Amino acid sequence: MVIKVFVATSSGSTAIKKKQQEVVGFLEANKIDFQQMDIAGDEDNRKWMRENVPGEKKPQNGIPLPPQIFNEERYCGDFESFFSAKEENIIYSFLGLAPPPGTKETEKSDAKEEKSDAVEEKSEAMEKSEATEEKSEATEEKSEAVEETETHTEDKADEGAPEEAQSDQAPSEDQQENEEEHAVTGEEEEKQEEGEGNEEVEEQEES
């Protein structure tokens, strides 16, 4: 990836020249490879720059002024954007480049990654805690269901016990019928014995 800086080498504006020199000097000082594209002496460069600067970055007259910075064909920004990125130590991000080791931007990026990792670890811990709580609640619900089942079984057993006792105490219909038959048979035998006794008495009186 090559950084392209569009400048006007023959510009009559002191302000434009100063801005161009600041951008180029910064890139050279930080050993960032770039190409200087002159729009004053090359119509193709001028046309390409004007066509590829986004509309919101163009002035009211529609003609963007140098310096304009690109990473290959991707627009990075104008001088104001470059200056802000330099002040915030995010110039490599602004240019779409990976920051070299030991720079403030690298340290900032590492700190951001560490913070992101810490947030992820906290999130995982919270998810794990929630899962443990859900498991605990499920266990409690299962325990309560088991207790309810046992209570229901005990109640049912208690209800069945009096019925069995009542069943043991109350004689069955068959038993009652047998007892009644025995009673009738006993009465008939007593009557028969009384009849035989009367006959004997009568025979004795006749003799």
Rosetta blueprint (number, residue, H / E / L):
1 M L
2 V L
3 I E
4 K E
5 V E
6 F E
7 V E
8 A L
9 T L
10 S L
11 S L
12 G L
13 S L
14 T H
15 A H
16 I H
17 K H
18 K H
19 K H
20 Q H
21 Q H
22 E H
23 V H
24 V H
25 G H
26 F H
27 L H
28 E H
29 A H
30 N L
31 K L
32 I L
33 D L
34 F E
35 Q E
36 Q E
37 M E
38 D E
39 I L
40 A L
41 G L
42 D L
43 E H
44 D H
45 N H
46 R H
47 K H
48 W H
49 M H
50 R H
51 E H
52 N H
53 V L
54 P L
55 G H
56 E H
57 K H
58 K L
59 P L
60 Q L
61 N L
62 G L
63 I L
64 P L
65 L L
66 P L
67 P L
68 Q E
69 I E
70 F E
71 N E
72 E L
73 E L
74 R E
75 Y E
76 C E
77 G E
78 D E
79 F H
80 E H
81 S H
82 F H
83 F H
84 S H
85 A H
86 K H
87 E H
88 E L
89 N L
90 I L
91 I H
92 Y H
93 S H
94 F H
95 L H
96 G L
97 L L
98 A L
99 P L
100 P L
101 P L
102 G L
103 T L
104 K H
105 E H
106 T H
107 E H
108 K H
109 S H
110 D H
111 A H
112 K H
113 E H
114 E H
115 K H
116 S H
117 D H
118 A H
119 V H
120 E H
121 E H
122 K H
123 S H
124 E H
125 A H
126 M H
127 E H
128 K H
129 S H
130 E H
131 A H
132 T H
133 E H
134 E H
135 K H
136 S H
137 E H
138 A H
139 T H
140 E H
141 E H
142 K H
143 S H
144 E H
145 A H
146 V H
147 E H
148 E H
149 T H
150 E H
151 T H
152 H H
153 T H
154 E H
155 D H
156 K H
157 A H
158 D H
159 E H
160 G H
161 A H
162 P H
163 E H
164 E H
165 A H
166 Q H
167 S H
168 D H
169 Q H
170 A L
171 P L
172 S L
173 E H
174 D H
175 Q H
176 Q H
177 E H
178 N H
179 E H
180 E H
181 E H
182 H H
183 A H
184 V H
185 T H
186 G H
187 E H
188 E H
189 E H
190 E H
191 K H
192 Q H
193 E H
194 E H
195 G H
196 E H
197 G H
198 N H
199 E H
200 E H
201 V H
202 E H
203 E H
204 Q H
205 E H
206 E H
207 S L
